[in-house]
Amino acid sequence: MLFRPLFATVLIAVNYSDSSCSVKVVKKRGGSIVEEIDKEFKILNGELSVEVIKYIKKIKSRYAFSYLAIISKNVEQVLVPGTKKSQFGAFNVNEKEYKFVKLPSAFAFILKDDIVKYQNIFKKAKGLDFLFSPFVLLFFKSKSFVGDRPKLFVLQEKDELCTLIATRKSILYGSFLPMSAGEQVTHVGAKLPPSLSESTLVAETTHSGSTAQGLDDLNTELGGLEDELEDFENFDFDSLPSDTGENISGSSESDDSSTMDNLKDLGRSTTIINLLNAAIKDFYNNSLYESDFIEEVVFFDCCGISLQAIDNIKSNLMIDFSLVALDLLKELANVIQIELDG
């Protein structure tokens, strides 16, 4: 320990989906960041490539004080509000199957089998040091925004949503929701907590006029896009003046790409609306929670969602809404440091 200050501390934050893996390396010396490196890798068949493992192993071999962390993506994660272990049974969790982390006024659970799974993934990369629940990361981010009244905090990733309802004094609710559940509401019963069942999501989709209108608008825009593309294919570009043909052609291609991105985001926003409406309904109606009026939604965006999609979410939720851009890997590195300091 006498020589510890002479060595650098290296924090390695990893996040991956079905198509890509992002790695952030933060090198610190004397408590200050001296270097940051961001790398992106492709994912094949849903598994980390050999290149990712080699890259991490190289870093961990070079630095004695290096720490690797990832956020759990398993859908069976559970948050139990309160401070009494006697509440575990009501949420269908037990200490034989789950490992929990104690937050100030709640417990965050991860399946022990999933911990082993993540450990095995990084076994050849000199081991995984920390597996964090997304509830933990969301809790730390919410501390700067909480007030006396409940706020709904949302962590949006590419494939998942994590929600947390909290006040300055306590955590009231939490849920971890796969985006696929909002897109395919007829096949989500086994993927969501019982209180966020298929019937809840179907009811939200069927009876929410604003959400249905959003879907109608999406279908209308898609139909219009098909007409535009058909006209585009039949257009006689030879009729254009030769000195402007290249610019007009390039502009059309860019506009079409932008339109498709906006449509994807609009469809994604409808999925988010369905999931958040279901979570809010669960909080208000489920006797397991001490519900109170939600005064604001604080939306931590990790994906760069479009303003059009955000407007769609705002108008459908009809709750005060704040958007906060979030660098997930940077925040994960911060949580590693908090854990090391603790």
Disulfide bonds with the S-S distance in Angstrom:
none
